Amino acid sequence: MKKISPKYKDTDVNCKTNEWIPKTFESFIGEIGYLTSLCNSVKSLPLYRGHRERNWLIDSTFARAFKTTIFNLSASEKLNEYVLNTSELHSSILNLFLLKYGVLVRPSEELESTANQQELDSWFELMKRYQQYPEEDNYFLKGTNIIDWSQSSDVALYFANQNRKGEGAIFICDATATGKTLQTKPMGAILEKMNELGNSGKALGVPLLFCPKKQIACKRARNQQAIYFAQMDLRYDLESIWSMQEKTLEGEKIITKVVLPANSQKAANNYLEKKGISYDLIYPDLQSCRY
């Protein structure tokens, strides 16, 4: 998607934080629709992610757990530049991740059998399960390196408004503008590659898009219209990585953040109710995709 200005003249643009800041909930919805229509007009793939806190970074649950546990940082805080760019941090977070996924955690025999029979990616299915049902992840450093996005802006709004107290945000990613990032290798092979490259001091690349044609049926993921990006370099949140990537593109925009105004919870709830986006839709029966 080409770099553009907001639809409404009174929508502020903060170039430093890469934010569009509408004045009202109605103009917020208008800006989301405007960005969506622009993506659709050029046959791009818009994906959406909602945050109930405006300042939260687009980090995977594992990256957040690492920063919180080791550095006592919140979801909105970044590591200082000196620490962030050290090889020691790079190897530490990567090897803790590989310790979890490969040593402490592996797909069960039942899952491996199902994956072999149905030609599925067992490692991806395990991580997808933890994303959709985080209460089943009982390890010290919680989470995975995959980040769930939705093909529905209304679903993203539900998450942005859920238990919100102040300003929230919706991120819109033009997945087409990220380049050839669609995952083609199984997750197990990607974990091996992360090990090989990371422990040789090499960069792990930009986020990979995961949307396998064959997946274990999961009503929760289906209703949320979920698609996943894998955070390859766990030091850098996705917005930072994509903003750096944008500098190499000619006028292309990968990600735009639209701020959900404070005190608009009631208006957002009314909007979602009219669209049929409810708790029961987002969180259907927990037994629906258990293995």
N, C-alpha and C positions, 0 to 999 in steps of 0.2 A: 504494500500500500504506500502510495506517495505521501510525503509530508504535507499535511493540510492544517487549516485553521478551524476552530470550532464553528458550529452552525450558528450559534447565538452570539451577538456582539457583547453581551454582558457576561459571558463565560470567561473568567480569567484564565490565563495560561502562565504557569510557573515553569520557565525553561530550565531552571536549575534543578527542580525536582521532577521534571517531565510530567507535570500534572495539568489536567483540565479541571477547572473548579467552577461548576455551574452554581447559579444563585439559588435555584429552587429545585425541588424534586422533579417537577414537570420538565424543566430544561435538562436535568440529568438524564431522564428517560429519552428526551429528544436527541441528546448528544450520543447516547449509546446506539440509538436507532440510526443516526446519521453515519456513524463509523461502520456499523454493520452493513448498511446499504452500499457504502463505498467499497467495502471488501467484496460484497456479492457482485457488484457491477463489473469488477475486473477478475471475477472467478477466483478470488483468494479464499482461504479457509480461516475465518475468524474463530478464535477460541476465547473463552471468558473465565476469569477467576475472581471470586468475591472475597474481600477481607472486611471484617467488621471493625477493624482498626485501620485508619488511614495510613499510618506510618509503618505497618508491618512490611517486612521484606518478603520477596518471593523465594523463600528458602524451603528445601525439603524438610520433612519432619526429623530426619536424622541430623541434618546440618544444624537445625535449631536446637535439638537435644545436646549436641556436642558443644555448641557455643554457650548454652545455658549451664551445662554441667561443669565444663572446664573453665569458662571465663565469666560465668554469672551474668551473661548478657540477656536482654529481653529480645523479643521477636522483631523489634524495630531498630536494634543497635547493630552496627557493623564493627568488626575488629579494626584496630588502627592499622594504617598502611604498612608499618614496619613489620608487625606480626603477620599480617595477611599475606605478604609476599615472600615469606621465608620458606625454604625447602623443608624445614622442620615441621611447620604447620601442615604443609602439603602432605608429607608422609604420615604424620600423626593421625589426621582425620581420615585419610584414605585407608590406612592399615587397621584402624578401629572399625571402619565400615566393613572391610574385608574379613576381619576377625568375626564380626557378627554374621555376615552372609558368606558362608563357606566353611566356617569352623563351628560356631555356636548354633547357627540356624541353617537348616537345609530342607528342601522339599521332602515331605513325608513319602514313605513307600507307596501309600495309597494315591497321593497326588502324582508321583512319578508314573505309576501304572496308568492312571487316567490320562496323563499327558501323552504317554506313548501310544495309547489306544486311539486317542483323538487328534494326534499331531499338534499338541499344545506346547507352550513354553512354560515349563514347570516353575522356573525361577520367577518369571514375570507374574504368574498366577499367585505365587506365594506373596510377593510384594504387593500386588493389587489387593489381596485379601487383607493385609495389614493396613493398607490405606483406607479401605472401606470399613474395617472393623478393628480399629486401633486398640480396643480393649483386649484383644487376643495376643498382642505383642507384649510379652512378659520380660523382656530383656532390659538390662541396665540402661543402655542408650536406645531410646525408643525410635521407631520410625524406619523409613526407607529413604532411598534417594529419588523416588518418583513423586512427582507433584501432580495432583489431579486438577484438570481443567474441564470445562464443560462446553459443549457445542450450543448451549442455550444461555442467552444473557439473563433470562428470567431465573434460571437455577443459580447463576452466579449472584444475582441480586438477593435471592433467598439467603445464601451464606453471608453476604455482606450485611444483611439486615438482622440476622439471627443474633439475639442477645446484644445488639448494638446499643452503646450509650452515647457516642458522639458521632464524629465523621467516620464513614467507611469508605470503601473504594472498590471499583471494578477495574481490573486490568483486561485490556483487549489485545490479544496477540494475533498478528497476521502470520499464521504458521507457514504460509507459502513464502513469505519474505525471509524466513530463517534459512532457506536453502535446502540442500539435500540432507535433511536431518531425520527422515523417517527411518526407524529401526528396521534393519533387515536381518541382522544376526540374532540368535537367541540370547536371552539375558545372561545365561551362564557363560557364553563366549565373551560377552561384553565385560563381565566381571573379571575374567582372565586377562582381557586386554587392559583394563584399568590397572590391574596388578602389574602387568609388564611395563606399561608406559609410566605409571606413577612412580614406581620404585626405581625407574631409570632417570627420574627427574624431569620427564617430559610432560608437556601439557596434555590434558585429557579431552580437550575439545569442547565444542558448544553442546547445549542440551539436545538430547535425542528424543524424538517423538515416538511414543509407543501406542500403536492401535492395531494389534494383530487381528487378522480376519477371523481366526479361530480362537475363541476364549471360552472358559467355563461360564455358563449362563449365571448372571448375578443381577437380580432385579434392582438392587440398590444402584449399582453402576449404570444399568440401563436407564433407569428413571432419571438419574443425574446426567445422562448423556456424557459420560466421562471419557476423556482422553488424557493420556499421561505424558508428561515430559520428564525424562531422567536428568537430574542434575549431575553432570559428569564431574566437574571440578567443584567439590563440596565447599570450597572456600568462598566462592562468589555466588551471590544470589542471582536469579535469572534476569532480573531487570538490569543489573550491572553488566552482565555478560552480553545481553542483547544490545544495550546502549553502546558498548564498545564495538560490537559487530556492525551497528548502524553506521559508524564512522567510516567503514570500508565500502558502504553501499552508496550509490548515487541517488540521493534524495528519497531513499526507501525508509519506511518506518516499520519496525517490527512490533513495538509495543507502545501502547498509550494507556495512561492511567486516568480514570475519570472519578473525581471525588464525589462521594454520596453525602449530601449536605446533612449537617446536624439537625436534630429535631424534626426529621422527616420519617421517623419510624412508622407512624400511623399511616401516612400516605403510602409508604412502601408496602405495608401490610395489606392495605386496601387494594393496591395494584396487584399484588401477588394473589390475593384471594379471587379477584376477577379472572386471573389467568389460570386458576386451578393449581397453583403451586403451593402445596401444603406440607406440613410435617410428615403426614402419612405417605405422600408421594415421594418425598426425598428419602425417608427412612422406612421403607416397607419391612415386612416380616424378616427378622434377623435369621430365620432358619432357611431362607430362600436360596442361599448359595453356599451352605456349609458343606465342607468336605473333611 
